[in-house]
């Protein structure tokens, strides 16, 4: 008995659903997703479908996250939240009647799912649709990394693009070769909900590259903007050039240190040798500086005295 009741209930539900779509109760047909541009006008639409040409709409209610935005009943509009307006009805009576919601000055907060309920003289129908807010990113700007130290300046490039939504991505290219593996990407959501993208590229050993390109892609992977960055001659591989200069200075300084050491050593040897030579000379001249003996010598001109160094 219980099985029969369950089967009967399911049969009634299926028949009711099919009858609503095929000719019974009215039903709503909505677009699954609508794109809305940031700062512009967005329009959400649904169509009330019914087989009866005399079906009349008596009330419309739009909600977002269970919060009523506005309601229309018997032609009178009651606005619950600012920025939302009812769209113009194609007709209040008929088989296919379009109901719509207008959003002025679309912002990030308007992104999301909306639910619409339509009350007719033949029953109530409900459905939902989604607004996807989009904002294009501005053209990227590229600059040398301001956080780099003086000795490493030129080793990194930073690309920045903001004003976009949803979160996108920055990619670096060397010609057709993507260099994203060598970069770091950061996304920051600002107060207005838009994103600011920043990506730092480490140049590494890519010293022969003449220019780099930074491209911004939207949340669906579509290309939006690109900026090339030519590498100045004095900017290319600055760190590597400095490193080579240090190596060259080291290579020059090493021989000079060796030569200087040899010269100092030679001077020390010469000083020691000279001192020893002077000391030896003093010892050799010591007998000549002893006492003298006077020896008388006869000469026709008189007596002469001769000094003898023999003791």
C-alpha positions as CSV (number, residue, x, y, z in Angstrom):
1,X,0.0,0.0,0.0
2,X,2.8,2.4,0.9
3,X,4.6,1.6,-2.4
4,X,1.4,2.4,-4.3
5,X,1.1,5.8,-2.5
6,X,4.7,6.7,-3.3
7,X,4.3,5.7,-6.9
8,X,1.1,7.8,-7.2
9,X,2.8,10.8,-5.6
10,X,5.7,10.6,-8.1
11,X,3.4,10.2,-11.0
12,X,1.4,13.3,-9.9
13,X,4.6,15.4,-9.5
14,X,5.9,14.3,-13.0
15,X,2.6,15.0,-14.6
16,X,2.4,18.4,-12.9
17,X,5.8,19.4,-14.0
18,X,5.2,18.3,-17.6
19,X,1.8,20.1,-17.6
20,X,3.4,23.3,-16.4
21,X,5.9,23.2,-19.3
22,X,3.6,21.8,-22.0
23,X,0.3,23.6,-21.4
24,X,-0.9,23.5,-17.8
25,X,0.4,26.1,-15.3
26,X,2.5,29.1,-16.4
27,X,6.3,28.8,-16.0
28,X,9.3,31.1,-16.2
29,X,12.1,30.7,-18.7
30,X,15.3,32.7,-17.7
31,X,18.7,33.1,-19.2
32,X,21.2,31.1,-17.2
33,X,23.8,34.0,-17.1
34,X,23.9,37.6,-18.1
35,X,27.0,39.7,-18.5
36,X,27.0,43.1,-16.9
37,X,29.7,45.7,-17.4
38,X,31.0,47.6,-14.4
39,X,29.7,51.2,-14.4
40,X,27.0,50.4,-17.0
41,X,23.4,49.3,-17.2
42,X,22.5,45.7,-16.7
43,X,19.3,44.0,-17.7
44,X,18.0,40.6,-16.3
45,X,15.2,39.1,-18.3
46,X,12.8,36.1,-17.9
47,X,9.8,35.1,-20.0
48,X,6.5,33.9,-18.5
49,X,5.2,31.1,-20.8
50,X,1.6,29.8,-20.8
51,X,-0.7,28.2,-23.4
52,X,-3.5,30.5,-22.5
53,X,-3.6,33.8,-24.3
54,X,-5.6,35.5,-21.6
55,X,-3.2,34.8,-18.7
56,X,-2.7,37.9,-16.7
57,X,0.4,38.9,-14.6
58,X,-0.7,40.3,-11.2
59,X,2.6,40.6,-9.3
60,X,6.4,40.4,-9.8
61,X,9.1,40.1,-7.1
62,X,12.8,40.2,-7.5
63,X,15.2,39.0,-4.8
64,X,18.9,38.5,-4.2
65,X,20.2,36.3,-1.4
66,X,16.6,36.1,0.0
67,X,16.5,39.9,0.2
68,X,13.7,41.6,-1.7
69,X,15.0,44.3,-4.1
70,X,11.6,45.4,-5.6
71,X,8.1,44.3,-6.1
72,X,5.4,45.2,-8.6
73,X,1.7,44.5,-7.8
74,X,-1.2,45.7,-9.9
75,X,1.0,48.2,-11.6
76,X,2.4,49.7,-8.4
77,X,6.2,49.4,-7.9
78,X,7.7,49.2,-4.4
79,X,11.5,49.6,-4.4
80,X,13.3,48.0,-1.4
81,X,16.9,48.7,-2.5
82,X,18.3,51.6,-4.4
83,X,19.7,51.1,-7.9
84,X,17.1,48.6,-9.1
85,X,14.2,49.4,-11.4
86,X,11.5,47.2,-13.1
87,X,12.0,46.7,-16.8
88,X,9.2,47.5,-19.2
89,X,6.8,44.7,-19.5
90,X,6.1,43.5,-23.0
91,X,2.5,42.8,-21.9
92,X,0.6,42.1,-18.7
93,X,-1.7,39.7,-20.5
94,X,-0.7,37.0,-23.0
95,X,1.1,33.7,-23.7
96,X,4.7,35.0,-23.6
97,X,5.3,37.9,-21.3
98,X,8.8,39.3,-20.6
99,X,9.6,40.5,-17.1
100,X,12.9,42.2,-16.4
101,X,15.1,43.9,-13.8
102,X,17.2,47.0,-14.6
103,X,20.4,47.7,-12.6
104,X,21.8,51.2,-12.9
105,X,25.5,51.8,-12.5
106,X,26.5,48.2,-12.1
107,X,29.0,47.4,-9.4
108,X,30.8,44.4,-8.1
109,X,28.2,44.0,-5.3
110,X,25.6,43.3,-8.0
111,X,27.4,40.2,-9.0
112,X,25.5,37.0,-8.2
113,X,22.2,35.1,-8.5
114,X,18.8,36.7,-8.6
115,X,15.4,35.1,-8.1
116,X,12.2,36.2,-9.7
117,X,8.7,35.2,-8.7
118,X,5.7,36.0,-10.9
119,X,2.1,35.7,-9.7
120,X,-0.6,35.2,-12.4
121,X,-4.3,34.6,-12.4
122,X,-3.5,30.9,-13.1
123,X,-0.8,30.3,-10.5
124,X,2.7,31.3,-9.3
125,X,6.0,30.6,-11.1
126,X,9.6,31.1,-9.9
127,X,13.0,30.9,-11.5
128,X,16.5,32.3,-11.1
129,X,19.2,33.9,-13.3
130,X,22.8,35.0,-12.7
131,X,24.5,38.3,-13.3
132,X,28.2,38.1,-14.0
133,X,29.8,41.5,-13.5
134,X,32.9,42.2,-15.6
135,X,35.4,45.0,-15.8
136,X,38.2,45.3,-18.3
137,X,41.8,45.7,-17.0
138,X,43.8,48.7,-18.0
139,X,46.9,48.4,-20.1
140,X,49.7,47.0,-18.0
141,X,52.7,49.1,-16.9
142,X,56.2,47.7,-16.5
143,X,59.0,49.1,-14.4
144,X,62.2,47.9,-12.8
145,X,61.5,46.5,-9.3
146,X,61.7,49.5,-6.9
147,X,62.4,47.1,-4.0
148,X,65.6,45.8,-5.5
149,X,68.9,46.9,-4.0
150,X,71.3,49.0,-6.0
151,X,73.5,46.0,-6.6
152,X,70.6,43.9,-7.9
153,X,68.6,46.6,-9.6
154,X,67.8,45.4,-13.1
155,X,67.4,41.7,-12.2
156,X,63.6,42.1,-11.8
157,X,60.8,43.6,-13.8
158,X,57.3,44.4,-12.2
159,X,54.1,44.5,-14.3
160,X,51.0,46.1,-12.9
161,X,47.4,46.2,-14.2
162,X,44.3,47.1,-12.2
163,X,40.6,48.1,-12.6
164,X,39.5,44.6,-13.6
165,X,36.9,42.0,-12.5
166,X,36.8,39.1,-11.8
167,X,40.3,38.2,-10.9
168,X,42.5,37.8,-13.9
169,X,46.1,36.9,-14.5
170,X,49.3,38.4,-15.8
171,X,51.7,36.5,-18.1
172,X,55.2,37.3,-19.3
173,X,56.4,36.5,-22.8
174,X,59.8,36.5,-24.6
175,X,58.5,36.5,-28.1
176,X,56.2,33.5,-28.3
177,X,57.7,31.8,-25.3
178,X,55.8,32.1,-22.0
179,X,57.9,32.9,-19.0
180,X,55.3,32.6,-16.3
181,X,57.2,30.0,-14.5
182,X,59.9,32.6,-13.7
183,X,57.3,35.1,-12.3
184,X,55.3,35.7,-9.2
185,X,51.7,37.0,-9.4
186,X,49.7,38.8,-6.7
187,X,46.1,39.9,-6.8
188,X,44.7,42.4,-4.4
189,X,41.0,43.4,-4.3
190,X,40.4,47.1,-3.7
191,X,37.6,48.8,-1.9
192,X,35.4,49.0,-4.9
193,X,35.8,45.3,-5.5
194,X,38.0,45.5,-8.5
195,X,41.3,43.7,-8.7
196,X,44.9,45.0,-8.9
197,X,47.3,42.5,-10.5
198,X,51.0,42.6,-10.0
199,X,53.6,40.2,-11.3
200,X,57.4,40.2,-10.8
201,X,59.6,38.6,-13.4
202,X,63.1,37.4,-12.4
203,X,65.4,37.9,-15.4
204,X,67.9,35.3,-14.2
205,X,70.3,34.3,-17.0
206,X,68.2,35.8,-19.8
207,X,70.8,38.4,-20.7
208,X,70.4,38.4,-24.5
209,X,66.7,39.2,-24.6
210,X,66.0,42.5,-26.3
211,X,62.5,43.0,-24.9
212,X,59.8,41.4,-22.8
213,X,56.0,41.5,-23.0
214,X,53.4,41.5,-20.2
215,X,49.9,40.5,-21.1
216,X,46.7,40.6,-18.9
217,X,44.1,37.9,-19.3
218,X,40.6,38.0,-17.9
219,X,38.9,35.4,-15.7
220,X,38.0,33.3,-18.7
221,X,41.5,33.3,-20.2
222,X,40.8,35.8,-22.9
223,X,43.5,38.3,-23.8
224,X,42.8,41.9,-23.0
225,X,45.9,44.2,-23.0
226,X,49.6,43.8,-23.6
227,X,52.6,46.0,-23.0
228,X,56.1,45.4,-24.5
229,X,59.2,46.5,-22.6
230,X,62.4,47.0,-24.6
231,X,65.6,46.4,-22.6
232,X,68.0,49.3,-22.8
233,X,71.6,48.5,-23.5
234,X,72.8,49.8,-20.2
235,X,70.0,48.0,-18.4
236,X,70.5,44.5,-19.8
237,X,72.1,42.1,-17.3
238,X,73.3,44.9,-15.1
239,X,73.8,42.5,-12.2
240,X,75.8,40.1,-14.3
241,X,77.9,42.9,-15.7
242,X,78.7,44.0,-12.1
243,X,79.6,40.5,-11.2
244,X,81.9,40.2,-14.2
245,X,83.4,43.6,-13.2
246,X,84.1,42.3,-9.7
247,X,85.6,39.1,-11.1
248,X,87.8,41.2,-13.4
249,X,88.9,43.4,-10.5
250,X,89.7,40.3,-8.5
251,X,91.7,38.9,-11.3
252,X,93.7,42.1,-11.6
253,X,94.2,42.5,-7.9
254,X,95.5,39.0,-7.3
255,X,98.6,39.3,-9.4
256,X,99.3,42.8,-8.0
257,X,99.2,41.4,-4.5
258,X,101.6,38.6,-5.4
259,X,104.0,41.1,-7.1
260,X,103.8,43.5,-4.2
261,X,104.6,40.7,-1.8
262,X,107.6,39.7,-3.9
263,X,108.9,43.3,-4.0
264,X,108.5,43.6,-0.2
265,X,110.3,40.3,0.3
266,X,113.1,41.4,-2.0
267,X,113.5,44.6,-0.1
268,X,113.7,42.8,3.2
269,X,116.4,40.5,1.8
270,X,118.4,43.4,0.5
271,X,118.2,45.3,3.8
272,X,119.4,42.2,5.7
273,X,122.2,41.5,3.2
274,X,123.4,45.1,3.5
275,X,123.4,45.1,7.3
276,X,125.5,41.9,7.3
277,X,127.9,43.3,4.7
278,X,128.4,46.4,6.8
279,X,129.1,44.3,9.9
280,X,131.6,42.1,8.2
281,X,133.4,45.2,6.8
282,X,133.8,46.6,10.3
283,X,135.5,43.5,11.6
284,X,137.9,43.4,8.7
285,X,139.1,47.0,9.3
286,X,139.6,46.6,13.0
287,X,143.5,45.8,12.9
288,X,144.1,48.9,10.9
289,X,142.7,51.0,13.7
290,X,145.1,49.7,16.5
291,X,148.1,51.4,18.3
292,X,151.0,52.9,16.2
293,X,154.8,52.5,16.8
294,X,157.2,55.2,15.9
295,X,160.3,53.9,13.9
296,X,163.3,56.3,13.4
297,X,164.5,56.4,9.8
298,X,167.7,58.1,8.8
299,X,167.6,60.4,5.8
300,X,170.0,62.9,4.3
301,X,167.5,65.5,5.0
302,X,167.1,64.7,8.6
303,X,165.4,62.3,10.9
304,X,162.0,61.0,9.9
305,X,159.5,59.2,12.0
306,X,157.5,56.4,10.5
307,X,154.4,54.9,12.1
308,X,154.1,51.2,12.2
309,X,150.9,49.4,13.0
310,X,152.7,46.3,14.3
311,X,152.1,46.1,18.1
